[in-house]
Amino acid sequence: MGFGLLPKKSSFNQINELGLFERQIFYRKERSFCRKYIGASSVVLMEDSDSCSNGESESSMENEAVVVPLRKMYSCRGRKLSSVVARICKSLSWEVAKDIPFRKAMRKYGFSRSINAFNMIIHIFAYARMHMEVHALLKDIVFYFQKAGFDLYKIFHLSTLHTPYCATTSVFVSDVLIKVFSANKMLDCAIDVVTQARKFGLQPSIYSCNFLLKCLAEASMKEHLLNLFEEMKSFGPLPNVRTYTILINFYCKIYQGIEEAKKILEEMQKRQISPSAVTYSTYIAGLCRVGEADFALDFIRDLRDNNKPLNCCCYNAIICKFCATGEVNKALSIFGEMKSFGIIPDIHSYSILIDGFCKSQNVEKAIKLIEVMKANNIKPTVVTYSSLLNGFCKIGAMEIAIKMFYELENSGYKYDQTAYSILINGFCAQGNLISAYKLLVEMINNNLASDDSHYKRLIRGFCQMDSSNKMKYLSMMVQEGNLPDTITCNFIVNWYCTEGSVTEALQLIDRMVNQCITSNRYLYNAVINRLCKDGKPEKALEVIPIMLKRNALHVASCNTLIDGFAKQSNLKKAYMLHEKMQKLRISPDIITWTILVNILCMTGQVGKANELLRDMIMMGLNPDTISYTSMIAGFCKNGYVNEAFKLFKKMPHMPSVVTYNCLIDGCCKVNRVDKALMLYRRMQKDGVTPDIVTCTILIKGLCKRSKVEKAYKLFREMRPDPDKVAYTSMIDGLCKMRYVSEAFELFKEMPANMPSVVTYTCLIDGFCKEGRMDKAEMLLDEMRRQNVSPDVKTYNIMIYGYKRRGQLDLAYDMFCEMIDEGILPDDVIFKTLRAETDTMMPK
C-alpha cells in the first residue's frame, strides 16, 4: 500500500521536497552520493538497517536490489525509531504510530531524536491530511512538555518545518496545534502559535482561528478575544459568518452586552456578510435573556418579512421566555405563527411548551401537545415526559404520575435522575415520605446516582413527621450510610436531641467522623444543650474530653455547660469549668461573664457581681445590654434600687424593654410607684415600646398602692391586648378594693380558655368577702366545666366564706371534697374547723 494512501498527485519526490529526511541520516560517502539516497530509497534503507538489531547479519543487506553504501550509518542508536518513521511513511498506519508514545521515545532515545522523529511522523500524517492522527501526536507532545515543565511556547518551532517546500503542511500542523492548545485551555499558547505562524509567513486557517475565538469567549477572556478578532480583520484570515456568530454569542450569553452584539450584527451587514439562521437565533436568545422578548418577536417578524434565514431555534428562544414569565398562551400563539410560515417545530419547541403548561398546572393542554407530537412523528423524550410528571406532581395527582412513570418504563423509556427527583419531591411535598423513600431506594438499585438534596429533604421530612414510623425510616437512612453533609447531620443530631435521644446523637457524630464528614461545634452544642436542659450537666461534662480530642471545644459549649450548672445551683462546678476554660486557653466571652454575674446575683453576692462587671470593662470586653440588664436585675432583686439606677445611668447602650422592666419591678417592690411611672414615660420617650410585662408590673404596683383607677386606665391602654397575667392582676386589684362587680365584668371579657386557677381564685375571694357565696359557687362550678382544678387556696377561701356565713355543714362538705381531690389542707384550716367544732359541742 505504501504511499498509495497519500493524495494521488504525491510522489516520493514531493515527500522529499518536504525536507523530512534531510539531516536525519548521515553517510561517510561523498555528499553527492548522500543526496542520491535522500528520497524514497533511503526509507527502505532505514527500515532494513533496523533489521540488524533483530538478529539479521549485515551481509543480508548486501543482497538487496537497492545499491547502498558499504559503510555503516554514523549512529545506530535511533535505528528502531527511524524504522517506525519509515513504516509510517510507507503505510500511514496509526497502529504503528501509537505503539511508541512520546514519553516512551524520550526515555529510550532522548530529546533530540524523539522530537525529530515525531516531527517527521506529524508531517507525514499532515501531508496526508490525517487530522485526528496529527492532533493525537501533538497532544501527546504537549502533555509531556507540560508534565515535564518544558517551555510549551517552543512546541511551535519544534513541530513546523520552515523550508520553502513545507508551507502547506506547516500551516496544517499550526492549525492542529492551535486546536490542541485551545481545547486544553492553554489559550495563551494558542495565541502565541497564531503570532509565531504569522512571523514565518504562515496564515492559520479560519477554522482554527474561529475555534480559538470560541474557547476565548467561553473562558471570558474578553481582551484577548477582541485583539484576535481585530488582528483577523487586519492580517487575516478574514472573519466569516461563524466568526461574527461567536462574537455575538459572547456578548449575548457570556458577557451580557446586548448593545455590543447589535453593533457586531450591524458590522456584518456593512461588510456584506450575510448572517445565518444560527447568528439570528443567537442574537434573539440574547434579547430574550435580557427580558426583551417583545422586541425579539418584532425583530423576528421583520426578518421574516425580509426573507432572512430563520429556523425553529429563533422561535424557541421567544417561546421559552414567554413560558418562563407565565405567558403560556402567548407562547402557544407564537408556536402557531411559526408553523404557519412553514418552519417545522422540533422536539425542543414542543418540550418547552409542554413544560410551560405543566408549570402553570394546565396538564390537559400539555397532554394534547404530546398527542400532536406523536401525530407529527416526533417521539417525546424522557425530558418531555419528566415535565408532564412534574405537572401531575404540582396538582397533587401523584397516583396518575406514578402510574404513568411505570407504564412508560415498561414501554422502553429509561428514566434519568431528574424524573426520579420530580417524583421524590412530589411525594415529599404531600408528606408521603415512605413512598418517596421507596423511590429513592429503587433509583439507587437502578444505578442512578442519588443527589444529596434527596437525602436532605427526606431526612428533614422524617424528623418533622408526626408518626411512630419516623424513627424507623430515619434510622434506616442513617444506617445505610446516607449522611450527605455536615448541615444535614446537624439537623439529625438536633432532632435526636430534641427527642431526648442523646445516645443516638453521639453515635451519629462518631459515624460522621469515621466517614470523614467534618464534625463541628454545633453538633456537640446540641448534645450539651439537651443534657443541660434535662438537668444533667454532669453527663454533659463527659462530652468535653471527646470535644477536646476532636478539636471541637468552643466557648459556646462551655457557656451552655456553665449555665447548666448554674441552674442546678452547682456554683462550684460552674466556677471550676470557668477556670478550666482559662487553662485550655479558651477565652471567656461576654456571655460567659454575664452567666457568672447572674450566678452571683442569684446567690445574693451582688457586690462580687458588680466587681466582675468592672473587671470585664478593665479587660477590654464591652459588656452588652444583656450584661448590664443582668446586673440591674440583680440589684433590684436584692433591694438595691438606688445602685440599679446608678448603673442604669452609666449604660453605654440603649436600654432594652427588659432593662426597663427590671427597674420598674424593682421600684414597685419598694413601693416607689411614682418612680416606676416616671420610667414608664421615659422609655416611651426614648422609643422603647412597653410590652405586656411592663404594663402588668405597673398594674400590680398601682393596685398594691390602692391606685386602682390609674391601673385600670393603663390596662385599657395596653397594646397588644392584655394576656392572662394582666387580666388576673387587674381583677385581683379590683377585688381587693371591693370593686368585685367591675372585676366580674372584666372577667367576662376574657376568652373562654384564658382564666387560670389564680384568676378564678381572686374573683371567688372577692365574692366570698362580700358574702355572695352563690356567685362564688357558680365560679367554682365553671372552673370544673373548664377543666381548671381548684387548688388549696381556692378551697381555703370557700371554707372561710362558708364559716363566716355560719354554714359549717357546707364548710365541712368542701373540706371533704378537698380531701377527696387529694389536696391536703393546711394547719389553719384544721385549727379553724376544730375550734368551730369545739364551740358547738355541749358542755
ZAMARGU-4260 file (C-alpha; in steps of 0.2 Angstrom, whole numbers, plus 5000, padded with zeros to 4 digits):
<rodrens>
0) 5000/5000/5000 | 5014/5012/5005 | 5012/5030/4998 | 4996/5025/4989 | 4987/5032/5004
5) 4994/5049/5001 | 4985/5061/4988 | 4986/5054/4970 | 4997/5068/4964 | 5010/5064/4978
10) 5026/5056/4974 | 5042/5051/4983 | 5050/5067/4976 | 5036/5078/4984 | 5039/5069/5000
15) 5057/5073/4998 | 5053/5091/4995 | 5046/5092/5012 | 5064/5090/5019 | 5058/5077/5031
20) 5073/5066/5030 | 5087/5079/5027 | 5100/5080/5041 | 5092/5064/5049 | 5104/5050/5040
25) 5122/5053/5038 | 5134/5044/5027 | 5153/5044/5026 | 5152/5044/5007 | 5153/5059/4996
30) 5139/5072/4998 | 5133/5069/4981 | 5130/5051/4985 | 5121/5056/5000 | 5109/5067/4990
35) 5105/5052/4979 | 5098/5042/4993 | 5088/5056/5002 | 5072/5051/4994 | 5062/5035/4995
40) 5076/5023/4994 | 5083/5029/5010 | 5066/5025/5018 | 5069/5007/5013 | 5087/5008/5020
45) 5081/5014/5036 | 5069/5000/5038 | 5082/4987/5033 | 5095/4994/5044 | 5084/4992/5059
50) 5083/4973/5055 | 5101/4972/5061 | 5095/4974/5078 | 5083/4959/5076 | 5097/4947/5073
55) 5100/4948/5055 | 5118/4950/5049 | 5124/4965/5039 | 5128/4954/5024 | 5110/4951/5021
60) 5108/4969/5017 | 5121/4967/5003 | 5109/4956/4993 | 5096/4970/4992 | 5092/4977/4975
65) 5094/4995/4980 | 5113/5000/4980 | 5118/5006/4997 | 5134/5012/5004 | 5145/4999/5011
70) 5149/5009/5027 | 5138/5009/5042 | 5127/5024/5047 | 5135/5037/5058 | 5125/5032/5073
75) 5114/5016/5076 | 5106/5022/5092 | 5090/5028/5084 | 5088/5013/5071 | 5072/5007/5079
80) 5064/5024/5080 | 5069/5028/5062 | 5061/5011/5057 | 5045/5017/5064 | 5046/5033/5054
85) 5049/5023/5039 | 5035/5011/5041 | 5023/5025/5045 | 5029/5034/5029 | 5025/5018/5019
90) 5009/5013/5027 | 5002/5029/5035 | 4997/5017/5049 | 4991/5024/5065 | 4993/5007/5073
95) 5011/5009/5071 | 5012/5027/5077 | 5003/5024/5093 | 5014/5010/5098 | 5028/5022/5103
100) 5021/5037/5114 | 5032/5052/5115 | 5036/5049/5134 | 5042/5031/5129 | 5053/5038/5115
105) 5060/5052/5126 | 5065/5039/5139 | 5073/5027/5126 | 5081/5039/5113 | 5082/5056/5121
110) 5075/5073/5117 | 5083/5077/5100 | 5080/5061/5091 | 5062/5059/5098 | 5057/5077/5093
115) 5064/5075/5076 | 5056/5058/5073 | 5039/5064/5079 | 5041/5079/5069 | 5043/5068/5053
120) 5028/5057/5058 | 5017/5073/5061 | 5022/5080/5044 | 5019/5063/5036 | 5001/5062/5043
125) 4999/5081/5040 | 5004/5079/5021 | 4990/5065/5020 | 4978/5077/5029 | 4975/5065/5043
130) 4969/5077/5055 | 4965/5066/5070 | 4982/5057/5070 | 4991/5074/5069 | 4980/5080/5084
135) 4984/5065/5094 | 5003/5066/5091 | 5003/5085/5096 | 4993/5082/5111 | 5005/5068/5117
140) 5019/5080/5115 | 5010/5095/5123 | 5005/5085/5138 | 5023/5078/5140 | 5030/5096/5139
145) 5018/5102/5152 | 5021/5087/5164 | 5040/5089/5162 | 5040/5108/5165 | 5046/5111/5147
150) 5043/5128/5138 | 5026/5125/5129 | 5029/5140/5118 | 5044/5131/5109 | 5032/5117/5103
155) 5028/5128/5088 | 5046/5129/5082 | 5049/5111/5085 | 5034/5105/5076 | 5035/5115/5060
160) 5047/5115/5046 | 5052/5132/5039 | 5058/5127/5022 | 5050/5134/5005 | 5043/5117/5002
165) 5033/5113/5018 | 5022/5129/5020 | 5006/5119/5017 | 5009/5106/5029 | 5016/5118/5042
170) 5000/5128/5041 | 4990/5112/5044 | 5001/5107/5059 | 4999/5125/5066 | 4981/5124/5064
175) 4980/5107/5073 | 4992/5114/5087 | 4981/5129/5089 | 4966/5117/5092 | 4976/5106/5104
180) 4981/5121/5115 | 4963/5129/5114 | 4954/5113/5118 | 4965/5110/5133 | 4963/5128/5140
185) 4981/5133/5136 | 4974/5149/5127 | 4990/5159/5129 | 5000/5146/5120 | 4987/5145/5106
190) 4988/5164/5104 | 5007/5163/5103 | 5006/5150/5089 | 4995/5162/5079 | 5008/5176/5082
195) 5023/5165/5078 | 5015/5157/5062 | 5012/5175/5055 | 5030/5179/5058 | 5035/5165/5047
200) 5023/5169/5034 | 5011/5156/5038 | 4992/5160/5038 | 4982/5150/5051 | 4965/5144/5044
205) 4949/5152/5048 | 4943/5136/5056 | 4957/5136/5069 | 4955/5154/5072 | 4937/5153/5075
210) 4940/5138/5087 | 4952/5149/5097 | 4939/5163/5097 | 4926/5151/5104 | 4937/5145/5118
215) 4942/5163/5122 | 4924/5168/5123 | 4920/5153/5134 | 4935/5157/5146 | 4928/5176/5146
220) 4945/5182/5140 | 4937/5197/5133 | 4953/5207/5129 | 4962/5193/5120 | 4946/5189/5111
225) 4944/5206/5104 | 4963/5208/5100 | 4962/5192/5090 | 4946/5197/5081 | 4954/5214/5076
230) 4970/5205/5070 | 4960/5194/5059 | 4952/5209/5051 | 4969/5217/5048 | 4980/5202/5044
235) 4969/5188/5040 | 4961/5176/5039 | 4946/5187/5036 | 4931/5184/5048 | 4917/5174/5041
240) 4899/5172/5047 | 4905/5159/5060 | 4917/5172/5067 | 4904/5185/5070 | 4892/5172/5077
245) 4905/5168/5090 | 4906/5186/5095 | 4888/5189/5096 | 4886/5173/5107 | 4899/5180/5118
250) 4891/5197/5121 | 4873/5189/5122 | 4877/5174/5133 | 4893/5176/5142 | 4897/5194/5143
255) 4879/5200/5143 | 4881/5215/5132 | 4866/5216/5120 | 4871/5233/5113 | 4888/5226/5108
260) 4880/5211/5100 | 4869/5223/5090 | 4885/5233/5084 | 4893/5216/5078 | 4877/5212/5068
265) 4877/5229/5060 | 4896/5227/5056 | 4892/5211/5047 | 4879/5220/5036 | 4892/5234/5032
270) 4905/5220/5027 | 4891/5212/5017 | 4892/5196/5027 | 4875/5188/5027 | 4870/5182/5045
275) 4864/5164/5046 | 4849/5157/5055 | 4861/5152/5069 | 4868/5170/5070 | 4850/5177/5071
280) 4845/5164/5084 | 4860/5168/5095 | 4855/5186/5095 | 4837/5183/5098 | 4841/5172/5113
285) 4852/5186/5119 | 4837/5198/5118 | 4826/5186/5127 | 4839/5184/5141 | 4839/5202/5145
290) 4820/5202/5145 | 4817/5210/5128 | 4805/5196/5122 | 4793/5208/5114 | 4807/5216/5104
295) 4814/5200/5099 | 4797/5195/5092 | 4796/5211/5082 | 4814/5208/5076 | 4810/5190/5070
300) 4794/5196/5061 | 4805/5210/5052 | 4817/5196/5047 | 4803/5185/5040 | 4796/5200/5030
305) 4813/5202/5023 | 4816/5184/5018 | 4830/5182/5030 | 4835/5164/5035 | 4826/5158/5051
310) 4824/5141/5060 | 4814/5134/5074 | 4828/5139/5086 | 4824/5158/5083 | 4806/5155/5089
315) 4811/5143/5103 | 4820/5156/5112 | 4805/5168/5112 | 4793/5154/5116 | 4804/5149/5131
320) 4805/5167/5138 | 4786/5169/5137 | 4784/5152/5146 | 4796/5157/5159 | 4786/5173/5163
325) 4770/5163/5164 | 4763/5169/5147 | 4760/5152/5140 | 4745/5156/5129 | 4756/5169/5121
330) 4770/5157/5118 | 4757/5145/5110 | 4751/5159/5098 | 4770/5161/5093 | 4771/5142/5091
335) 4756/5143/5079 | 4764/5158/5070 | 4780/5148/5067 | 4771/5133/5059 | 4760/5145/5048
340) 4776/5151/5040 | 4782/5134/5036 | 4795/5132/5050 | 4793/5115/5057 | 4794/5114/5076
345) 4807/5102/5083 | 4807/5092/5099 | 4813/5107/5109 | 4798/5118/5103 | 4786/5105/5109
350) 4795/5101/5125 | 4797/5120/5130 | 4778/5122/5128 | 4773/5106/5137 | 4785/5111/5152
355) 4777/5129/5152 | 4759/5122/5153 | 4764/5109/5166 | 4772/5123/5177 | 4756/5133/5175
360) 4746/5117/5181 | 4737/5116/5164 | 4741/5097/5162 | 4727/5094/5150 | 4735/5106/5137
365) 4752/5098/5139 | 4744/5080/5136 | 4736/5087/5120 | 4753/5094/5114 | 4761/5077/5117
370) 4747/5069/5106 | 4751/5082/5092 | 4770/5077/5093 | 4766/5059/5091 | 4754/5063/5076
375) 4769/5073/5068 | 4781/5058/5070 | 4791/5067/5084 | 4794/5055/5098 | 4793/5063/5115
380) 4809/5061/5125 | 4812/5057/5144 | 4814/5076/5147 | 4796/5079/5139 | 4788/5066/5150
385) 4798/5072/5165 | 4789/5089/5163 | 4772/5080/5162 | 4777/5071/5178 | 4781/5087/5186
390) 4764/5094/5181 | 4755/5080/5189 | 4765/5082/5205 | 4761/5101/5205 | 4742/5097/5205
395) 4744/5083/5218 | 4740/5069/5206 | 4753/5058/5212 | 4744/5042/5208 | 4742/5047/5190
400) 4761/5052/5190 | 4767/5036/5197 | 4756/5025/5186 | 4762/5035/5170 | 4780/5033/5176
405) 4779/5014/5177 | 4769/5012/5161 | 4782/5022/5151 | 4796/5012/5159 | 4788/4996/5153
410) 4787/5004/5136 | 4806/5005/5135 | 4809/5023/5142 | 4825/5024/5153 | 4822/5037/5166
415) 4836/5048/5172 | 4839/5056/5189 | 4828/5070/5185 | 4812/5060/5183 | 4815/5051/5200
420) 4819/5068/5208 | 4802/5075/5202 | 4793/5061/5210 | 4803/5060/5226 | 4800/5079/5228
425) 4781/5077/5224 | 4779/5064/5237 | 4789/5074/5250 | 4778/5089/5246 | 4762/5079/5250
430) 4771/5072/5266 | 4771/5054/5259 | 4789/5051/5264 | 4788/5032/5264 | 4784/5032/5245
435) 4797/5045/5242 | 4810/5034/5252 | 4805/5018/5242 | 4808/5028/5225 | 4825/5033/5232
440) 4829/5015/5235 | 4823/5010/5218 | 4833/5024/5210 | 4849/5018/5218 | 4846/5000/5213
445) 4844/5006/5195 | 4862/5013/5197 | 4857/5031/5196 | 4867/5042/5207 | 4856/5050/5221
450) 4858/5068/5224 | 4862/5074/5242 | 4846/5085/5241 | 4835/5069/5241 | 4843/5063/5257
455) 4842/5081/5265 | 4824/5083/5261 | 4819/5065/5266 | 4829/5066/5282 | 4822/5083/5287
460) 4804/5077/5282 | 4806/5061/5293 | 4812/5072/5308 | 4797/5083/5306 | 4784/5070/5303
465) 4771/5065/5317 | 4772/5046/5316 | 4779/5032/5326 | 4787/5026/5310 | 4798/5041/5308
470) 4812/5034/5319 | 4812/5018/5309 | 4814/5026/5292 | 4826/5039/5299 | 4837/5025/5307
475) 4837/5015/5290 | 4843/5030/5281 | 4857/5034/5293 | 4862/5015/5295 | 4863/5014/5276
480) 4877/5027/5277 | 4867/5041/5268 | 4875/5055/5278 | 4876/5069/5264 | 4885/5083/5273
485) 4888/5092/5289 | 4872/5103/5289 | 4861/5088/5287 | 4870/5079/5301 | 4867/5094/5311
490) 4849/5093/5308 | 4848/5074/5313 | 4858/5077/5329 | 4847/5092/5333 | 4832/5081/5331
495) 4839/5067/5341 | 4842/5079/5355 | 4825/5087/5354 | 4818/5069/5356 | 4829/5066/5370
500) 4839/5053/5361 | 4857/5059/5366 | 4865/5042/5364 | 4860/5041/5346 | 4866/5058/5343
505) 4883/5054/5350 | 4884/5038/5339 | 4879/5048/5324 | 4893/5060/5327 | 4905/5045/5329
510) 4899/5039/5312 | 4902/5056/5304 | 4920/5056/5310 | 4923/5038/5303 | 4916/5043/5286
515) 4927/5059/5286 | 4912/5071/5287 | 4918/5086/5296 | 4910/5087/5314 | 4908/5105/5321
520) 4905/5113/5337 | 4886/5115/5333 | 4884/5096/5334 | 4891/5095/5352 | 4882/5110/5357
525) 4866/5102/5353 | 4870/5087/5364 | 4877/5098/5378 | 4861/5109/5377 | 4850/5095/5378
530) 4858/5087/5393 | 4858/5103/5402 | 4840/5106/5398 | 4836/5089/5405 | 4846/5094/5421
535) 4860/5083/5418 | 4875/5094/5417 | 4886/5081/5424 | 4883/5070/5409 | 4886/5084/5398
540) 4903/5087/5406 | 4908/5069/5400 | 4907/5075/5382 | 4920/5089/5384 | 4935/5076/5383
545) 4928/5070/5366 | 4927/5088/5360 | 4945/5091/5366 | 4951/5076/5356 | 4942/5082/5340
550) 4947/5100/5342 | 4929/5105/5343 | 4928/5113/5360 | 4922/5131/5359 | 4917/5144/5371
555) 4899/5142/5367 | 4899/5124/5373 | 4907/5130/5389 | 4894/5144/5391 | 4880/5131/5389
560) 4888/5120/5402 | 4892/5134/5415 | 4874/5140/5413 | 4868/5122/5416 | 4877/5120/5432
565) 4871/5137/5437 | 4853/5132/5435 | 4856/5117/5446 | 4864/5129/5459 | 4880/5119/5457
570) 4891/5135/5458 | 4907/5126/5462 | 4906/5116/5446 | 4902/5132/5436 | 4917/5141/5443
575) 4928/5125/5441 | 4923/5125/5422 | 4927/5143/5421 | 4944/5140/5427 | 4947/5125/5416
580) 4942/5136/5401 | 4957/5148/5405 | 4969/5134/5407 | 4964/5127/5390 | 4966/5145/5383
585) 4948/5147/5378 | 4945/5165/5381 | 4928/5168/5391 | 4917/5180/5381 | 4904/5192/5386
590) 4891/5178/5388 | 4902/5169/5400 | 4904/5184/5411 | 4886/5188/5410 | 4882/5170/5416
595) 4894/5172/5431 | 4886/5189/5435 | 4869/5180/5435 | 4876/5166/5446 | 4882/5179/5459
600) 4866/5189/5459 | 4856/5173/5461 | 4866/5169/5477 | 4864/5187/5484 | 4883/5191/5480
605) 4878/5207/5471 | 4895/5216/5477 | 4905/5202/5469 | 4894/5203/5453 | 4897/5221/5451
610) 4916/5219/5453 | 4915/5206/5440 | 4906/5218/5428 | 4920/5231/5432 | 4933/5218/5428
615) 4925/5214/5411 | 4927/5233/5406 | 4945/5233/5413 | 4950/5218/5402 | 4944/5227/5386
620) 4927/5217/5385 | 4912/5228/5382 | 4898/5222/5392 | 4882/5222/5381 | 4864/5227/5386
625) 4861/5209/5392 | 4876/5210/5404 | 4870/5227/5411 | 4852/5221/5412 | 4858/5206/5422
630) 4867/5217/5435 | 4852/5229/5436 | 4840/5214/5439 | 4852/5208/5452 | 4852/5224/5461
635) 4833/5226/5460 | 4830/5208/5466 | 4841/5211/5481 | 4833/5228/5485 | 4847/5239/5479
640) 4836/5250/5468 | 4847/5266/5470 | 4863/5256/5464 | 4852/5249/5450 | 4848/5267/5444
645) 4867/5272/5446 | 4872/5258/5434 | 4857/5262/5423 | 4863/5279/5420 | 4881/5273/5416
650) 4875/5261/5402 | 4883/5265/5386 | 4870/5256/5376 | 4852/5259/5373 | 4842/5250/5387
655) 4830/5237/5381 | 4812/5234/5387 | 4819/5220/5398 | 4831/5233/5407 | 4816/5245/5410
660) 4805/5231/5416 | 4818/5226/5429 | 4819/5244/5436 | 4801/5246/5436 | 4798/5230/5445
665) 4812/5235/5457 | 4803/5252/5461 | 4786/5244/5463 | 4793/5231/5476 | 4800/5245/5487
670) 4783/5255/5485 | 4791/5268/5473 | 4777/5268/5461 | 4779/5286/5456 | 4797/5282/5450
675) 4791/5267/5441 | 4778/5278/5431 | 4792/5290/5428 | 4802/5276/5420 | 4787/5271/5410
680) 4785/5288/5402 | 4804/5289/5399 | 4805/5273/5390 | 4791/5278/5378 | 4800/5295/5375
685) 4816/5285/5371 | 4807/5275/5358 | 4807/5259/5368 | 4789/5251/5367 | 4782/5244/5383
690) 4777/5226/5382 | 4763/5216/5391 | 4776/5213/5405 | 4779/5231/5408 | 4760/5235/5410
695) 4757/5220/5421 | 4771/5225/5433 | 4764/5243/5434 | 4746/5237/5436 | 4752/5226/5451
700) 4762/5240/5458 | 4747/5253/5457 | 4734/5241/5464 | 4746/5237/5478 | 4746/5256/5482
705) 4727/5256/5480 | 4729/5267/5464 | 4716/5256/5455 | 4709/5269/5444 | 4726/5273/5436
710) 4729/5254/5435 | 4713/5252/5426 | 4717/5266/5414 | 4734/5258/5410 | 4725/5242/5407
715) 4714/5249/5394 | 4728/5257/5385 | 4738/5241/5384 | 4744/5236/5367 | 4745/5222/5362
720) 4729/5216/5371 | 4731/5210/5389 | 4736/5192/5392 | 4731/5181/5406 | 4743/5188/5419
725) 4737/5206/5415 | 4719/5202/5417 | 4722/5192/5433 | 4732/5206/5441 | 4719/5219/5437
730) 4705/5208/5443 | 4714/5205/5459 | 4717/5223/5461 | 4699/5227/5459 | 4693/5214/5471
735) 4705/5220/5484 | 4697/5237/5483 | 4680/5229/5484 | 4676/5233/5466 | 4670/5215/5464
740) 4656/5218/5451 | 4668/5228/5440 | 4681/5213/5442 | 4667/5201/5437 | 4663/5211/5421
745) 4682/5211/5417 | 4682/5193/5419 | 4668/5190/5407 | 4678/5199/5394 | 4692/5186/5395
750) 4692/5172/5381 | 4685/5156/5387 | 4701/5147/5389 | 4711/5161/5396 | 4707/5162/5415
755) 4718/5152/5426 | 4716/5145/5444 | 4723/5161/5450 | 4710/5171/5441 | 4696/5161/5447
760) 4703/5161/5465 | 4705/5180/5465 | 4687/5183/5460 | 4680/5169/5471 | 4689/5178/5486
765) 4681/5194/5481 | 4663/5187/5481 | 4666/5177/5497 | 4672/5193/5506 | 4656/5201/5501
770) 4646/5186/5507 | 4640/5182/5489 | 4643/5163/5491 | 4631/5159/5477 | 4642/5169/5465
775) 4657/5160/5472 | 4649/5143/5470 | 4644/5147/5452 | 4663/5152/5448 | 4668/5135/5456
780) 4656/5125/5445 | 4663/5135/5430 | 4681/5131/5435 | 4676/5112/5434 | 4667/5114/5417
785) 4683/5122/5410 | 4694/5109/5417 | 4703/5121/5429 | 4706/5112/5445 | 4704/5122/5461
790) 4720/5122/5472 | 4722/5123/5491 | 4720/5142/5491 | 4703/5141/5482 | 4696/5128/5494
795) 4703/5138/5509 | 4694/5154/5503 | 4677/5144/5500 | 4679/5136/5518 | 4682/5153/5526
800) 4667/5160/5516 | 4655/5147/5522 | 4662/5148/5540 | 4659/5167/5540 | 4641/5164/5535
805) 4639/5151/5548 | 4637/5137/5536 | 4648/5125/5544 | 4640/5110/5536 | 4644/5117/5519
810) 4662/5121/5525 | 4664/5103/5531 | 4657/5096/5514 | 4670/5107/5505 | 4683/5101/5517
815) 4679/5083/5512 | 4679/5087/5494 | 4696/5094/5496 | 4702/5078/5504 | 4694/5068/5490
820) 4703/5078/5477 | 4720/5073/5485 | 4723/5091/5491 | 4730/5092/5509 | 4723/5106/5519
825) 4735/5117/5529 | 4736/5119/5548 | 4725/5135/5548 | 4710/5125/5541 | 4712/5111/5553
830) 4713/5123/5568 | 4698/5134/5562 | 4687/5119/5559 | 4692/5111/5575 | 4689/5127/5585
835) 4672/5128/5577 | 4668/5110/5582 | 4673/5113/5600 | 4662/5128/5602 | 4647/5119/5595
840) 4649/5104/5607 | 4638/5104/5623 | 4647/5107/5639
</rodrens>
